């Protein structure tokens, strides 16, 4: 049908159709384009009929290319126009803004200004917004002066955009000056100014303006509520919410997210039950709130409730959160079911769902499934590569992780700090000390990534596991930040493997300073003393551990049974089926011993 429309034009000679009618037909065709190849087909006919520089068609052509985010092609078309009018320039500005190429907007604007092309009222809002997005406050002030000279000072839309730009640049005094000088202040202007104060952390001024606002729509109310949520003042949030007239579902969702982000799960649950109407964001707020507060069992329960009670279907955000909970709990069967659900509802190709699936399979021990998901993804972002590299490293498949890293660079994807954490972990599992050191240097010199404490921790772990404990200690001493408990605990564990008592004592002393209430560190050194036969030191540490007043947390295991996840603790006496469980364990021990198995308890010291 689309090709027939073009054919109808191409078959008729241009002289047989009025000039204006052809213009309208080409503009109509361009407006109906939703793919690049359609644009090329229409453009061919535009050129054939001699309309390539038409003042009405050319801006539309550039605009369509911009809306399809084909900005390279749009710029090529733009550069070929001998004398582009302001409509064409505005189309380029909007296209770059839609593509989030805000710096290009600013550069192009000053190019236009240097050519003395007069802007119009549609030019300045896009340019000012772009200045705000990239924190280009100096350039923004220059644009402000220019629009003042051009006579757009009284335009309310331009004024509102100026307030937004100055607020984004934390120049809240300049923003208020613009606001106070505006001849017409509609509710959008009031909302923008109040939001500026909230961004600056000045809730007092924001509330003062809010109370003075002559008109307050639901957006303004939600902005003010969100400000108090960011400040953690949930008492004032609830008070304001109760005063709000004409609350819509997004107002309820704003409060839901507030309770979730501030850790008040009980209030979150109560509010959810009170809601007169729920949409996908309501369910996501509940499920995300549970995840944010570490309540992963509740995440799965809420997801099952959503499927059984709600007419709302889960979206990519829902599935990503549920899959993350499955990964944390080891709920592989439920994770597989979510995978099937995603496939059947057209969400498997979603990059967020794909990344969550890979993470779930990797953490549940099925790395081959994670690889299959990765290979089936048509679109991959940085997180996709990082997830699989980290998963392969976690599974001891260092060679595959390093190979994937090479593929990542060949695909043109720039690595970040998380990428190198996976690479350094891969080197650790393979004992590739020199390679690990080379990757660490490459991260700094070739990729301009500043190492964080996690990178230093990986390097210390790499050196310590390889038995190069003195070099690991030297690495720790040269760190630009103070080593944390994770680094010292890693060193302590390596000292146990390599039976280095002296360094173990140093590591424990640092751990006691950082984590005085963690008895697990004492247990680790006790085992090292036990291996060395230093039983007096073992007894001394047991006394020191008892004097802390804290007990080591029992080990916990999670297994999936009948579509539910069940927790088991070491020496657990609380489980309702403990008799059956211990009966099975005794039976397993008998079978093991019948094959000659004897546990090696040398040097093992139980925490008391």
C-alpha positions in Angstrom: 0.0 0.0 0.0 2.8 2.4 0.9 4.7 1.7 -2.3 1.5 2.2 -4.3 1.2 5.7 -2.8 4.7 6.5 -4.0 4.0 4.9 -7.4 0.9 7.0 -7.9 3.1 10.1 -7.7 6.1 8.8 -9.7 3.8 7.7 -12.6 2.3 11.1 -13.0 4.6 13.8 -14.6 5.1 16.8 -12.4 3.5 19.3 -14.8 0.2 17.5 -14.6 -0.1 18.1 -10.9 -0.4 21.6 -9.3 2.8 22.5 -7.4 1.0 22.9 -4.0 -0.8 19.6 -4.4 2.5 17.8 -4.9 3.9 19.5 -1.8 1.0 18.3 0.3 1.3 14.8 -1.0 5.0 14.6 -0.2 4.5 16.0 3.2 1.7 13.5 3.9 3.9 10.7 2.7 6.7 11.8 5.0 4.4 12.1 8.0 3.4 8.4 7.5 7.0 7.2 7.4 8.0 5.0 10.3 11.0 3.3 8.9 14.2 4.6 7.3 13.7 2.7 4.0 10.3 4.5 3.5 12.0 7.9 4.0 14.6 7.0 1.3 11.8 5.9 -1.1 9.9 9.2 -0.6 13.1 11.2 -0.9 13.9 9.6 -4.3 10.6 10.9 -5.6 11.1 14.3 -4.0 14.4 14.7 -5.9 12.9 13.3 -9.1 10.2 16.0 -9.0 12.7 18.8 -8.1 11.5 19.4 -4.5 14.8 18.7 -2.7 15.2 22.3 -1.6 11.5 23.1 -1.1 10.9 25.4 1.9 8.0 23.2 3.2 9.1 19.7 2.3 12.8 19.9 3.3 12.1 20.8 7.0 9.6 17.9 7.1 12.2 15.5 5.6 14.8 16.6 8.2 12.1 16.4 10.9 11.2 12.8 10.0 14.8 11.7 10.0 15.3 13.3 13.4 12.2 11.6 14.8 13.6 8.3 13.6 16.9 9.2 15.4 18.8 9.1 12.1 20.7 12.2 13.0 23.8 11.5 10.9 21.6 11.3 7.8 19.5 14.3 8.9 22.7 16.3 9.2 23.8 15.2 5.8 20.5 16.5 4.3 20.8 19.7 6.4 24.3 20.4 5.2 23.2 20.1 1.6 20.6 22.9 1.9 22.1 26.1 0.6 20.0 28.5 2.7 18.0 26.6 5.4 15.2 28.6 7.0 14.5 28.7 10.8 12.1 25.7 10.5 14.9 23.5 9.2 17.2 24.7 12.0 14.5 24.0 14.6 14.0 20.5 13.2 17.7 19.8 13.7 17.6 21.2 17.2 14.6 19.0 18.1 16.2 15.9 16.5 19.4 16.2 18.4 17.4 16.8 21.6 15.3 13.7 21.0 18.6 11.7 20.5 19.9 13.2 23.8 22.8 14.8 21.8 22.4 18.0 23.8 25.9 19.3 23.2 25.2 19.2 19.4 22.1 21.4 20.0 24.2 24.0 21.7 27.0 23.9 19.1 24.6 24.1 16.2 22.7 27.1 17.8 25.9 29.1 18.1 26.7 28.2 14.5 23.2 29.6 13.5 23.8 32.7 15.6 27.1 33.3 13.9 25.3 33.3 10.5 22.9 36.0 11.7 19.8 33.7 11.2 17.0 35.1 13.4 15.5 32.5 15.8 11.8 32.2 16.7 9.9 31.3 19.8 10.3 27.5 19.1 14.1 27.8 19.0 15.0 28.9 22.5 13.1 26.3 24.7 15.0 23.4 23.0 18.4 25.2 23.2 17.9 26.3 26.8 16.7 22.8 27.8 19.9 21.3 26.2 22.1 23.8 28.1 20.5 22.6 31.3 20.9 19.0 30.5 24.7 19.3 30.0 25.2 21.9 32.8 26.3 24.5 30.2 25.4 27.4 32.4 27.8 29.9 30.7 26.4 29.1 27.3 22.9 29.2 28.8 23.5 32.7 30.0 24.7 33.7 26.6 21.5 32.3 25.0 19.5 34.2 27.7 21.1 37.5 26.7 20.5 36.8 23.0 16.8 36.0 23.5 16.5 39.2 25.5 17.9 41.2 22.5 15.5 39.3 20.2 12.5 40.4 22.1 11.4 37.1 23.7 11.6 38.2 27.3 7.9 38.1 27.8 7.3 34.7 26.3 6.0 32.4 29.2 7.2 29.2 27.6 10.7 30.7 27.2 10.6 32.0 30.7 9.7 28.6 32.1 12.6 27.0 30.2 15.0 29.6 31.6 13.9 28.8 35.1 14.4 25.1 34.4 17.9 25.7 33.0 19.1 27.9 35.9 17.7 25.4 38.4 19.5 22.6 36.7 22.7 24.6 37.0 22.0 25.2 40.7 21.7 29.0 40.0 18.5 29.1 42.0 18.8 32.9 42.6 18.9 33.6 38.8 15.9 31.2 38.4 13.8 33.1 40.9 14.8 36.4 39.3 13.3 35.1 36.0 10.2 33.8 37.8 9.6 37.1 39.6 10.0 39.1 36.4 7.5 37.0 34.4 4.4 38.9 33.3 2.3 35.7 33.1 2.9 32.8 35.6 0.9 29.8 34.8 0.8 26.6 36.8 3.8 25.2 34.8 5.9 28.2 35.7 5.0 27.8 39.4 5.7 24.0 39.3 9.1 24.6 37.6 10.2 27.2 40.2 9.1 25.0 43.1 10.9 22.0 41.6 14.0 24.2 41.2 14.0 24.9 45.0 13.5 21.2 45.7 16.5 20.3 43.5 18.5 22.9 45.4 17.5 21.3 48.7 15.5 24.4 49.9 12.3 22.8 50.9 11.3 25.9 53.0 11.3 28.2 50.0 9.6 25.5 47.9 6.8 25.1 50.4 6.4 28.9 50.8 5.9 29.2 47.0 3.6 26.1 47.0 1.4 27.7 49.6 1.3 31.0 47.5 0.5 29.3 44.2 -2.9 30.5 42.9 -3.4 27.2 41.1 -2.2 23.8 42.1 -2.8 20.9 39.8 -2.0 17.2 40.6 1.5 17.5 39.1 2.4 20.4 41.4 1.0 18.5 44.4 3.1 15.4 43.4 6.2 17.5 43.0 5.9 18.9 46.5 5.2 15.4 48.0 8.2 14.1 46.1 10.3 16.8 47.6 9.4 15.8 51.2 10.0 12.1 50.2 13.5 13.0 49.1 14.1 14.7 52.4 12.8 11.6 54.3 10.1 13.6 56.1 7.3 11.0 55.7 5.1 12.6 58.4 4.8 15.8 56.3 4.4 13.7 53.2 1.4 11.9 54.6 -0.1 15.1 55.9 0.3 16.8 52.5 -1.1 13.7 50.7 -4.2 13.7 52.9 -4.8 17.4 52.0 -4.4 16.8 48.3 -7.6 17.2 46.3 -8.4 15.1 43.3 -5.7 12.5 43.9 -5.0 10.3 40.9 -3.4 6.9 40.8 0.1 8.5 40.3 -0.4 10.4 43.5 -0.9 7.2 45.4 2.1 5.6 43.5 4.3 8.6 44.6 3.5 7.9 48.2 4.0 4.2 47.7 7.5 4.8 46.4 8.2 7.1 49.2 7.4 4.5 51.9 9.4 1.9 49.9 12.5 4.1 49.6 12.4 5.1 53.2 12.1 1.6 54.5 8.6 1.7 55.9 7.3 -1.6 54.6 4.3 -1.8 56.9 3.1 1.6 55.7 3.7 0.6 52.1 1.5 -2.5 52.5 -1.2 -0.6 54.3 -1.3 2.1 51.6 -1.4 -0.5 48.8 -4.4 -2.1 50.4 -6.1 1.3 50.7 -5.7 2.3 47.0 -9.0 2.7 45.2 -7.3 1.9 41.9 -4.0 0.2 40.9 -2.0 0.3 37.7 1.3 -1.4 36.7 3.3 1.3 38.6 1.4 0.5 41.8 2.3 -3.2 41.6 5.9 -2.3 40.7 6.1 0.0 43.6 5.0 -2.8 46.0 7.3 -5.4 44.4 10.2 -3.0 44.0 9.7 -1.8 47.6 10.0 -5.4 48.9 13.2 -5.8 46.8 14.7 -2.5 47.9 14.3 -3.6 51.5 15.7 -7.1 51.0 12.4 -8.9 51.4 12.8 -11.3 48.4 10.3 -13.9 49.6 7.7 -11.2 49.7 8.7 -10.1 46.1 7.8 -13.6 44.9 4.5 -13.6 46.9 3.5 -10.2 45.5 4.3 -11.3 42.0 2.1 -14.4 42.3 -0.7 -12.3 43.8 -0.4 -9.8 40.9 -0.9 -12.7 38.4 -3.9 -14.1 40.2 -5.7 -11.0 41.4 -4.9 -8.2 38.9 -6.0 -7.5 35.4 -2.7 -5.6 35.0 0.0 -7.6 33.2 3.6 -7.5 34.4 6.0 -5.4 32.3 9.8 -5.5 31.9 10.4 -3.7 35.2 8.2 -6.2 37.1 10.0 -9.2 35.5 13.4 -7.7 36.1 12.7 -7.3 39.8 11.2 -10.7 40.2 14.1 -12.4 38.4 16.6 -10.5 40.6 14.7 -11.9 43.7 14.9 -15.4 42.1 18.6 -14.9 41.7 19.1 -13.9 45.4 17.0 -16.8 46.6 18.2 -19.4 44.2 14.6 -20.0 43.0 15.6 -21.5 39.6 12.3 -23.2 38.8 10.3 -19.9 39.3 13.0 -18.1 37.3 12.5 -20.5 34.5 8.8 -20.0 34.7 9.3 -16.2 34.4 11.5 -16.9 31.4 8.7 -18.8 29.7 6.2 -16.0 30.6 8.5 -13.4 29.1 8.8 -15.4 25.9 5.1 -15.9 25.6 4.4 -12.2 26.2 7.0 -10.8 23.8 9.4 -9.6 26.5 12.3 -11.9 26.0 13.8 -9.5 23.5 13.7 -6.7 26.1 17.2 -5.8 27.1 16.3 -5.3 30.8 14.6 -8.7 31.0 17.4 -10.4 29.1 20.0 -8.9 31.5 17.9 -10.1 34.5 17.6 -13.6 33.0 21.3 -13.9 32.5 22.0 -12.7 36.1 19.4 -15.2 37.4 20.8 -18.2 35.5 24.4 -17.3 36.4 23.6 -17.0 40.1 21.5 -20.1 40.1 24.3 -22.2 38.6 23.1 -22.6 35.0 25.6 -20.6 33.1 24.9 -22.3 29.8 21.3 -20.9 29.9 22.8 -17.4 30.6 25.0 -17.8 27.5 22.0 -18.9 25.4 20.0 -15.8 26.6 23.0 -13.5 25.7 23.4 -15.1 22.3 19.6 -14.7 21.6 19.6 -11.0 22.5 19.3 -8.7 19.4 20.2 -5.6 21.4 23.0 -5.7 24.0 24.0 -2.9 26.3 27.0 -2.5 28.6 25.1 -4.3 31.4 24.5 -7.3 29.1 28.3 -7.7 28.5 29.1 -7.1 32.1 26.5 -9.6 33.4 27.8 -12.5 31.3 31.5 -11.7 31.9 30.9 -11.6 35.6 28.8 -14.8 35.5 31.5 -16.7 33.6 34.1 -15.5 36.0 32.0 -16.5 39.0 31.7 -20.0 37.5 35.4 -20.4 37.1 35.3 -20.0 33.3 38.0 -17.4 33.1 39.1 -18.2 29.6 35.5 -17.7 28.3 35.2 -14.5 30.3 38.4 -13.1 28.8 37.4 -14.2 25.3 34.0 -12.4 25.8 35.9 -9.3 26.8 37.7 -9.3 23.5 34.4 -9.8 21.7 33.0 -6.8 23.6 35.8 -4.5 22.5 35.5 -5.8 18.9 31.8 -5.0 19.0 32.7 -1.4 19.9 31.3 -1.5 23.4 33.4 0.5 25.8 34.1 -1.2 29.1 33.5 0.4 32.5 34.7 -0.2 36.0 32.2 -3.1 36.5 33.6 -4.8 33.4 37.1 -4.9 34.9 35.8 -6.3 38.2 34.6 -9.3 36.2 37.9 -9.5 34.3 40.0 -9.3 37.5 37.8 -12.0 39.1 38.4 -14.2 36.0 42.1 -13.8 36.4 41.9 -14.6 40.1 40.0 -17.9 39.4 42.7 -18.9 36.9 45.6 -17.7 38.9 46.7 -15.3 36.1 48.6 -12.8 38.3 50.6 -11.1 35.6 47.6 -10.9 33.3 45.5 -9.4 36.2 48.2 -6.8 36.8 48.2 -5.9 33.1 44.4 -5.6 32.9 44.6 -3.3 36.0 47.1 -1.1 34.3 45.1 -1.1 31.1 42.0 -0.1 33.0 43.8 3.0 34.2 45.9 4.0 31.2 43.9 2.8 28.2 40.4 3.3 29.5 40.8 6.2 31.9 38.9 4.4 34.6 39.8 5.5 38.2 40.2 2.3 40.3 37.7 2.0 43.1 38.1 0.0 46.3 36.5 -3.1 44.6 39.2 -3.1 42.0 41.9 -2.9 44.6 40.1 -5.7 46.5 40.2 -7.9 43.4 43.9 -7.3 43.0 44.7 -8.1 46.6 42.6 -11.3 46.4 44.4 -12.2 43.1 47.9 -11.8 44.7 46.9 -13.4 48.0 45.3 -16.5 46.5 48.4 -17.0 44.4 50.5 -17.1 47.6 52.1 -13.7 47.0 51.0 -12.5 50.4 53.9 -10.0 50.9 53.1 -8.4 47.5 49.4 -8.3 48.5 50.3 -6.5 51.7 52.4 -4.1 49.8 49.5 -3.5 47.4 47.3 -2.7 50.4 49.8 -0.2 51.8 49.8 1.7 48.5 46.1 2.0 48.1 44.8 5.6 47.9 42.0 4.8 50.2 41.7 2.9 53.5 41.2 -0.9 52.9 37.8 -2.1 54.1 36.8 -5.3 55.9 36.3 -7.3 52.7 40.0 -6.8 51.7 41.3 -7.7 55.2 38.9 -10.7 55.3 40.2 -11.9 51.9 43.8 -11.6 53.2 42.9 -13.5 56.3 41.3 -16.3 54.3 44.4 -16.5 52.0 46.6 -16.6 55.1 44.7 -19.7 56.2 45.2 -21.4 52.9 49.0 -20.6 52.9 49.4 -21.0 56.7 50.9 -17.6 57.2 50.2 -16.9 60.9 52.0 -13.6 61.2 50.1 -11.8 58.4 46.9 -13.4 59.6 47.4 -11.7 63.0 47.9 -8.4 61.3 44.7 -8.9 59.2 42.7 -9.8 62.2 43.8 -6.8 64.1 42.6 -4.6 61.3 39.3 -6.5 61.1 38.8 -6.0 64.9 39.2 -2.3 64.4 36.7 -2.2 61.4 34.3 -5.0 62.6 34.6 -5.4 66.3 31.3 -7.2 66.6 32.0 -9.9 63.9 33.0 -13.1 65.6 33.5 -14.9 62.3 37.0 -13.2 62.0 38.0 -14.8 65.3 36.9 -18.2 64.0 39.0 -17.8 60.9 42.2 -17.1 62.9 41.4 -19.8 65.4 41.4 -22.3 62.5 44.8 -21.0 61.4 46.1 -21.4 64.9 44.6 -24.9 65.0 46.4 -25.9 61.8 49.7 -24.6 63.3 49.0 -26.6 66.6 48.9 -23.4 68.7 46.2 -24.5 71.0 46.8 -21.9 73.7 46.2 -19.2 71.1 43.0 -21.0 70.1 41.8 -20.9 73.7 42.8 -17.2 74.0 40.8 -16.3 70.9 37.7 -18.2 72.1 37.8 -16.2 75.3 38.2 -12.9 73.3 35.3 -13.9 71.0 33.1 -14.7 74.0 34.0 -11.3 75.5 32.5 -9.5 72.5 29.1 -10.8 73.5 28.2 -11.7 69.9 27.7 -15.1 68.4 28.6 -16.1 64.9 25.4 -16.3 62.7 24.6 -19.9 61.8 25.0 -20.9 58.1 21.9 -20.7 56.0 20.8 -22.7 53.0 18.0 -22.1 50.6 16.3 -24.8 48.4 13.3 -24.7 46.1 10.5 -27.2 46.9 7.1 -27.3 45.3 7.3 -23.8 43.8 8.4 -22.3 47.1 11.8 -21.4 48.6 12.6 -23.0 52.0 15.3 -21.8 54.4 17.5 -24.1 56.5 19.9 -23.0 59.3 22.8 -25.0 60.7 21.7 -26.9 63.8 18.2 -25.6 63.1 15.6 -26.7 65.7 12.8 -24.4 64.6 11.8 -26.0 61.3 8.4 -27.8 61.6 9.8 -30.8 59.7 13.0 -31.0 61.6 12.5 -34.7 62.6 12.2 -35.8 59.0 15.1 -33.6 57.9 17.5 -34.9 60.6 16.3 -38.4 59.9 17.4 -38.0 56.2 20.7 -36.5 57.3 21.5 -39.4 59.6 20.7 -41.8 56.7 23.0 -39.9 54.4 25.8 -40.0 57.0 25.4 -43.8 57.3 25.6 -44.2 53.6 28.8 -42.0 53.4 30.5 -43.9 56.2 29.6 -47.2 54.5 31.8 -46.1 51.7 34.7 -45.2 54.1 34.1 -41.5 54.3 35.6 -39.9 57.4 35.3 -36.1 57.8 38.5 -34.1 58.3 38.0 -31.9 61.3 41.7 -31.0 61.8 42.0 -27.5 63.0 38.2 -26.8 62.8 37.1 -24.7 65.7 33.4 -24.2 66.4 32.2 -20.7 67.4 30.6 -20.7 70.8 
